[in-house]
Amino acid sequence: MYIINMEPRCLFFLITLATLLAPFELCATEQIPDVIIYNGKQYSSPFFLWSYFQREADGEGRSMAPEKWAWIYQEAQMNTALWRGHIATYEIVDNELVLKDIIQYRDNVRGRSAINILDRFLSTAGVTGSAFKIDWFTGSFVLDGGQRIHRSIIHEYHVRLEFENGMLIQETRMNSIEYVHFLKERLKREMEELSNLPDLTLAGRSTRSFEWELENLKWKLENLEETEEMLNWEPPPPGNRSQFNPAVKYSFFTDPRDGQMYRTVRIGNFRWMAENLNFETGNSWCCYYRSNNSPFGSFTWMVENLIFENDNCNSDSPCEQRYGRLYDWNTAMEACPPGWRLPSCEEWDDLANHSGGERVAGRALKSNTGWGNSDTTFWGGTNDYGWSAMPGGRRVNTGAFYDGGKSGYWWTSTTTTADENKAHSREIDAFFHRGLTDHRQRKQYGYSIRCIRD
């Protein structure tokens, strides 16, 4: 992740980068970045060479590279993850931004090959020696450092580097909260500039396009404010954490089919199970908890063989009740004990409305243990109402398991109107932290169940 800011004389770089990135939005495929080395560490880098090609092409009236550079993309294998066909490595040496290496990817009868084209590049550019300076770049960008701690843009620290004609003139280090504040201020400036534009038609843009752009900036700002709140939130110390809320008065229910006991709690207009269902039936799958080095704590799914669609737990690995089993939708519709049922979308909405609203209900419903790495990275909640959500993960229709320890998914009884093969579900996520999100998913997926009754 890098944020670029440029002087007006380098506007062509912004236009080139925006043109380059446009198809990736449409394809929903993240572009493989270039690499920059700074103080011995590698980071993702902007695509400096594309602005170089664009600058040289301007004199020939071409939209891409001039004729002498045509080979650099004509000979390359390009796909949705690597539209430029190559990966360049840059380095900041003695405060100067230089090209260090460039690898081109090609197809041949034996598959994909990686070719080092630095010497050919330097020869085509007419550069003697091995130093190709990025001396046309004036502006700034942000490098991400350390572990990613929230969504895709927030890391443990960030470094903003400012350049003039390829020379580093200033470095600013920011921690995660400082970086969020930096992004918020930047968005506010963009929103103010957009709101103060005079006659939009003079810019060749419709009023509606600017309204949409402004709404998009507002949405980004709301997400950053939520992120800032999360980063500033002080979780309970590890010694005061438990799956259930000791201040809530629970009732207890024993499933007559297998003798398992569940806590229950009334929230809003319904009584909910305060634990995921753990009844073995039909297409259901289980997991158990063991210690490992996962960045999301000690969560590991245990199945016999992920190759097969009918994966089951090993006979000596019983399901842990705190996570329960995962069920496909058809099984979930019949899995609740007598007198209980799978909640509809409307009943889930009732839960959210009585837990602070959909945008914040996730935190209020989460257990304050079992989410993330319990001591170093805390993604748990306040469990205000005793619902005690646990991150049971999901099983996809290929038979693979994902998101254990960082997300919880629960079926609703409501099918989608557009596709009868899908049903609505609800998710509470470690990264998004606060919300209770509605999804539409294939009925073959394995999700957790919370049963309710009036």
N, C-alpha and C positions, 0 to 999 in steps of 0.2 A: 504494500500500500504506500503510495506516495502522493503528496499534494503538491501541485505545481503552481507557481505564481510567477508571472513574467512582466517585464517592462513592455511598453507599447511597441518598441522596435522589434520585439521577439514574438509579436502576435502570430506570425506565420507558424511558429512552433505549436501554439495552442490549437490553431485551426487544423494543423496536420494531425496532432494527437487526437483531437475530437473526431476527425474523419476516420482515423485508424481504429478507434475504439467503438465507433457506432455499430458495426456489425456484431460485436461481441454482446452488446445489450440484447440484440435481436435473437442471437443464438443461445443466450444464457450460458455461454461457455467462458470461463475465466481465461484470459490471455496469459500465456507463459511469459513472465517478465524477463527483461534483460537483467544483468547483474552489475552491481557496483561494489568495489572494495574500498572500505574506508577504515583506517586504523587497524588493518589486518582482519576485519570482519566483512562478511558478505551480506548485502542487502538487495532487495528488489530495486530495480532502476527504471527511470523513464526511458523511452525509446529515442535517444538522442540522434541516431543515424537517420531516422526518417525525416527529421527536420533538415538534416544535411542534404539528403537527396532532393527534398522539396526545394531547397534554396538553389541548388544547381539546376533544377529542372525549370525554374521560373524563366531563365533566359531563353529557353527553347520553346516556351509556351506549352509545356507538357504538364499533366496533372500528377504524374508519379516521378520516376527518376529519369534523368537524361539518358540518351542512347548508350553512352559508355557504361552506365550502371545497370542496364537492362538485365544483364546476366544474374545479378544478385537475387532477383526474385523469379526470373524465368527458369532458372536451373534448380530452384529450390522446391521442396515439397511443402505446400502450405495447407493448413487445415484450420478448423475453427479455434483451436487452442494456440496456433502459431501462424497467424496470417502473414507475417513478414518473412517466414521461412528460415530465419536465422536467430541466433541468440548472441548478443554482444556482451562483452565484459569490459567495464570501465574501472578505472582506479584514480583515486585522488593522490597524486604524488607531488610533494612539495607545494601543496595547496593548488595544484593545477589538475584539471580534469582531462584525462587522456584515455584513449582506446587501448585496451590491453590485449584483447583477443576477440575473435569472431568465428562462430561455428555455424556452418550451413547444413541443413538437413535435406537429404535427397532420397528418392526411391530408386531401387535397382532390383534385379531379379532375386537377390538374396534378402530383400527387405529394406528397411530404413538404415541409412548410413549417415554418420556425422563427419563432415569434412572441414578441416581448419582452413579458412580462406583469408587469414590475416595478411599474408604476403601478397596475395593477388589484390586484395583490397587496397593496400598501401601503394602498390604499383599503379593501379587504376587511378588512385587519387593523386599520383605524382609526388608522393612523400618519400624522401630518402631517410633511411634509418628506420627505427621501429616506433617512434613517438608520433601519434596522430592526436593532435590537440582538439578538444571540443571547444574551440575559442569563440564560436558563434553564440554560445549559450549565456544569456543573462537572465537571471531569475532565481527561483528557489524551489526546493522540493523537500519532502519530509521522509526520513527513513524510519522504519519500525524496528525496535530492538527488544530482545527478551521474549518471554512467552506471551502469546496472545491471551488476553484475559477477558475479552468481551467482544462477541460478534466477530466481524472480520477486520475491524479497523483499529481497535484499541489494544495496545501492547503494554508491557511493563514500562517501557520508556520510548521516547521518540526524539529524533535529532533533525532539526530544521537547518538546512545548509543553504546559504545565499551565495550566488555567483555573479561576477561581472566579467564578461568576455572569457568565460571558462576558468576564472581564478576564484578560489574560495575566499570570501571576504568576511564571513561571519558564521559562527556555529551557535545554535541555541538548543540546549537539551531540555526536554520536558518530560515530566512523569505523566502517568495516564490521566490524572485529573487535569493537569495543566494543558495537556493536548486536547482534551474534550472542550475545555474553555476556549482554546485557540480556534478549534473548529466552529464552535458556537458564534464567536465574534466574527469569523469569516463569513458564515452563513448570514448573519444579521446585516453585514455590509452588502452582500450580494442582494438580499431582499430589499434593502433600502435603495440601492442603485436601480434595481428592476422596477420598483414602485415609482421612482422619480423620473423614469424615462418620459420624454415629451410625446410627440406624435409617433405612435408605434408603426404606423404605415410607412413612415420615412425609413424605418429600418427593414422594410420588406417582410414584416412579420404580422400575423393576425393578432387581434386582441386576445382571442381564445388561447393561442399558443403561449402567450406571456402569462395569462391567468393560470394555465396548467403548470408552467414553470415555477410560478410563485407558490402555488399549492404544494408542489414537490419540495421546494426549499423549506416550507413550513413543516412538512412531514418529517424531513431530515432533522430540523431543529427540535421537534418534539422527541424524536428518538434520542438525540444527544442529551436532552434534559433528563430523560429517563435513565440514560447511561450514567450521567453525572450523579443522579440520586443514588443509583445502585453502588457506585464506587465510593460514595461518602457514607454509605450505610454501615453501621457497626454491628456485625453479627454477634449472637451470643457466644460466650467462650465455650470451647469443646466440652468442658466438664458439666455445662448446663444444658446439654443437648440430649434429646430423646425423640423417638419416633412419634410419640403421642404427647398431647399437651396435658400436663398434670393439673392444670387449672380448670379443665373441662370435665363435666360430669358425663361419663359415657354410660350407655346401656350395653348389654351383652346379648348376643344371639348365637345359639348353637345350631349348626346346619344338621338336620336329622339324617341326611344322606351319608355323611362320613364322620360326624362328631366334631368337626372343627368349629372353634369358637371365634366370633368376630366382635369387635367393638362397633357400636353404632352411635350416631349422633344426629340430632335434629337441627337442620339448618334451613331457615325459610319455611316453606310449606311441606317439606318432606323429611322423612328419616332416611339417612344415608348410612351405608356401611362405611366405617372409618378405616377400612383396610381393603386391599384388592382381593377379589375372589380367588380362592385357591382350590376349587373343586375340580378334580380330574375327570374330564369327559370329552368325547368327540375329538375334534381338532383343537387340542390345547397343548401348550408347551410350557415347560418350567425352566428355572435357572437356579443356581445357588451362588452364594457369596463367598469369595475367597480373596486373600490378599495378593495384589500384584502391583506393578509399577505404572499402571494406567494413569494418564494425566487427569482422569475423572475419578480417581480413587480406586477402591479395591473391588471393582465390579467385573465379573467374568461370566459370560453365558457358557453353560456346559451342555453339549448335545453329543449324540453318538457320532453323527457324520453329517456335515453340512451339505454334502452332495445331494442327499435325498430330500424329497419334499416332506416326508413323514418323520422328521427329526423328533426324537424323544430324549428326555434326560436319562442318564445312566441309572440303573436300578439302585445303585448305592449313593445316588446324589439326589435326595429328596428336595422338593421345592421349599424355599424359605417363604413362610407365610407373609413376611413383611413386604415381599414383592409380588407374591401371588403368581398365577399362571397367565399366559397370553392365549387369547381365543380368536379364531376367525369369527366374522360377524354372524354367520348362520348358527354357529355353536353358541355364541354369546347370547343370542336371542332366547335360547332355551336353558341357559346355564344357571340362572339365579335360583335360589332355594324357593320352595313353595311359599306363596305370600309376598314374594319380592319380585321385582322386574328390572329390566334394563331401562335406564332413564332416556327419555326423548330429548330432542333439542330444547324444547320449551322447559323441561324440568332442569336441564343443565343451565339454561338462562336464569331460572329461578335461583339456583345455587350461586351463580355469578353475581346476580343483583343483590343477594343478601350477604355477599362477601366483598363488597366495595365496588363492584362493577367489573366488567370483562377485562379492562385494561390493567387492573391491579389485583384481581382475585387470585392469580397464580401465586403470588408471594404469600397472601393471607391463608392459602390452602395448603402450602407446602409444609412438610415436616422440616424441622430444623436440624436434621441429621440425614446422612445418606446421599446428599447432593454434592457432587464435585469432590475434590480432595479435601477431606473434612477439616484438616488443620491449616493448610496453606491457601487454598482457594475455596471460598465458601459461596455456594450458590443456593443454599437452602432458604427457607422462608420463616415466617413468624408463627404459622399454624394457629392463627387466632381462634378459629372455630372448631379445632380438633379434627379436621378432615384428614390430615396427616398424609398428604400426597407423597408417594415414593416414586423414584425414577425407574420404572420397570422396563423401559426400552420398548422395542417392537420387533416383530418377525415379519420380513417382507415375503412376497409371494415366491421368491426363489428359494426360500428356506434359510436365508442368512438372517442373523440377528444384529441389530444396531441400537445405539444410543442408550444402552444400559448404564445407569449411573448418572446420566445427564438429562434425560427427558422421560416424561411419563405420557402415555397415550391411552385414552379410554374411549370405548365405543359408545355411541348413542343408538337408540332404536330407530332413528329416522333415516330413511333412504333418501338419496338425492333425486330430485325431480328430473334432471337431465339424463341421468344414467342409472338404471336400476341395478347395475353391477357395483355401484359405489354407495357408501353410507357416510353420514356425518360422524365425526369424532371430535374429541377435545384433547388439546395438548398443553402441558405445562413444561416449559423448557428451562434449562440451566442458564443459557445465554440471555434470552429475552426476559427472563427473571420474574417479571411481574404479572404477565398476562395469562388469560385462559383462552386459548386460540381455537377457533373452529376450523376443521379441515374436512375435505371430502376424499375418501380413500377407498381402494379396492377392498371388497369384502373378504378376499383371501388373506389379507394381512392379519397378523396376530397382535392384538392389543389387550390391555388390561380391562377389567370390568369393575365398576362400582354399582352395586344393586341398591334399589330404593324401595320404599313403600310409603303409603300415605300416613 
